[in-house]
């Protein structure tokens, strides 16, 4: 069973950087005014931040990371681990984390790693980073989590493009023997991988001229094999079944009372219908479940840290908090994390 009880690691801070451009649902040319209103009310995403073509996820993450390090007062030489979680790296090779090590001026002794895990990415990065720190051999880790996912899809695909936003986030972890235990559970179901997929562009199916030929699937969905696709019904069915079942089992196994022991539940902001259904299935107190998808859209792996910055800054910077995190996405993968925090550093949101 892929579970960890990670000792001696504290979350010291979180930051968020978004592009300067805001696009509202009604701005998309494939939506009528009536379509946009229905989308806003059902999917719940009313606006999103979109990066220009010359801004990559690494740029947004670097800005978030630089700001966080500055406000923490961490010398760059003290950062032992640099993880970059994204499905929109700068290149296929080299790893973007290596490029960021140089661009951000970290020591050559810094351990670097790319983690392309999509919507579960923040929890993957936290799990890997915390496990690297827990023995005390290394003391500080900077996790950079973000995507410019909008450009992965077809701009003519009404089923995908309005769902996503672009951003970069940074999380700082530090070795601390007084820190509370971090508990994590991960699960995978590769047979569902085709529900969230980019068919062409890898080595299984390299890019050919046919990769760029658009096909009209009806209902406003036009895309080519080089574009990322979403099988909406399969994803919805998965997201409202497997993750809440796992969260319930996780709380039962660890003796966690959802009403007494948890201050906030951070649920991946896929869309309003999915989050609402998860909340209902788990019978959660709605006042403990923050939403930010109406403003940011689906931010992939950065969804959970963006919630911390945009909706829980006052709580997380002033008082200890107990959080239960749930994420789910491509792979298919899903995970649950129980995390106790002490007052941390959260800079103001950066616009790039």
VENCOR-V602168 format. One record per helix or strand. SS is the DSSP state (2 for helix, 1 for strand). FROM is the first residue (numbers start at 0). TO is the last residue. If there is no record, write none. Layout:
ss: {SS & SS}
from: {FROM & FROM}
to: {TO & TO}
//
This chain:
ss: {1 & 1 & 1 & 2 & 2 & 1 & 2 & 2 & 1 & 2 & 1 & 2 & 1 & 2 & 1 & 2 & 1 & 1 & 1 & 2 & 1 & 2 & 1 & 1 & 1 & 2 & 2 & 1 & 2 & 2 & 2 & 1 & 2 & 2 & 1 & 1 & 1 & 1}
from: {2 & 8 & 20 & 24 & 32 & 46 & 56 & 75 & 80 & 95 & 110 & 117 & 139 & 148 & 156 & 160 & 163 & 166 & 181 & 189 & 195 & 208 & 214 & 220 & 227 & 231 & 241 & 263 & 271 & 285 & 292 & 297 & 299 & 312 & 320 & 332 & 344 & 349}
to: {5 & 17 & 23 & 26 & 41 & 49 & 71 & 77 & 84 & 102 & 114 & 132 & 146 & 151 & 156 & 162 & 163 & 174 & 187 & 194 & 197 & 211 & 215 & 222 & 229 & 238 & 253 & 266 & 281 & 287 & 295 & 297 & 310 & 317 & 328 & 340 & 344 & 350}
//
